[in-house]
Amino acid sequence: MDRNRVGFGTDIEAVITSFNQGTMILEAVESLCAQTLLPKKIIIVDDGSTDECSMRVLKDIEKKSDLPIPIMIHYQENRGVSAARNAGIKKTEAPMVLVLDGDDKLKPEYTEYVSRLLGCNPSMVAASSWMHTFGALDSIVCPAGGEISAFLSRNCCPATHILRRDIFERCGGYDETMRSGFEDWDFFLSMLETAPESWIGIVDKPLIEYRTAPASSNIKSMDKRLELMRFMIEKHVGSYHDHIADALLGIEAISNLRLYNWENEVTHTIANHQELSESSKEFLKSPTYGDGGMASAVRIVSS
């Protein structure tokens, strides 16, 4: 990194949430300290960690005197990631706040590029970037951001983002009752509801290093996806009512894309004289009706 480019973003403070994350929290801190535009301050909120290694790492961070950014650590009883984020953001004073999970990391240009995008667009309530996943999955994930209509069928922004603090105050922050997942998606909907022309921006570069693991909370939350979506639809019923066509068509577009991807895989398997899975065989024997399934089965056997 070119140290001549490094500067302080006096309009930005960072909040990192931590819960039994061992040395990963240090990696998150170090990635913030390596930014080309440094946040003015870092606030770590430990949400009741019980792991001795995690507590030792946090104490070591408190003692570090060679870090380029002042760091404050707030300890609280375990109340969930939403409560931890709220607690940290409420301790900030800057107009922009970077929210970072303690097991993720940032590329050096993240703060510079994302804060610039947010600062140049007054109607933008938050901004983030694409993600490079590592750990269980090595990939580039490209969320698109957008207005509220885009967020009704899927979450279009990473949990790691930079937000406007006044919008956080106006929408009431994260919902602390949501401890099973999707709290960031719900929060983005709440922010986008603060003004008709609000939107969330995305830098089209993979500047977030997103850790993936089979047992992560993000993966586990998918088991409760329908339950959580029902909660959010009921909570944001006004937005869903106003944009019902966008919400339904967005879900249909996702369904069609996955159906075509699966169809291509089955066609490829047959063309290469490979054995189909039992679920694929069962589908071709009895395809679903009314959702594109029968048409897909016809295309497969016709090919």
Secondary structure, 3 states (H helix, E strand, C coil): CCHHHCEEECCEEEEEEECCCCCHHHHHHHHHHCCCEEECCEEEEEECCCCHHHHHHHHHHHHCCCCCCCEEEEEECCCCHHHHHHHHHHCCCCCEEEEEECCCEECCCHHHHHHHHHHCCCCEEEEEEEEEEEECCCEEECCCCECHHHHCCCCCCCCCEEEEHHHHHHHCCCCCCCCCCCHHHHHHHHHHCCCCCCEEEEEEEEEEEEEECCCCHHHHHHHHHHHHHHHHHHHCHHHHHHCHHHHHHHHHHHHHHHHHHHHHHHHHHHHCCCCCCHHHHHHHHCCCCCCCHHHHHHHHHHC
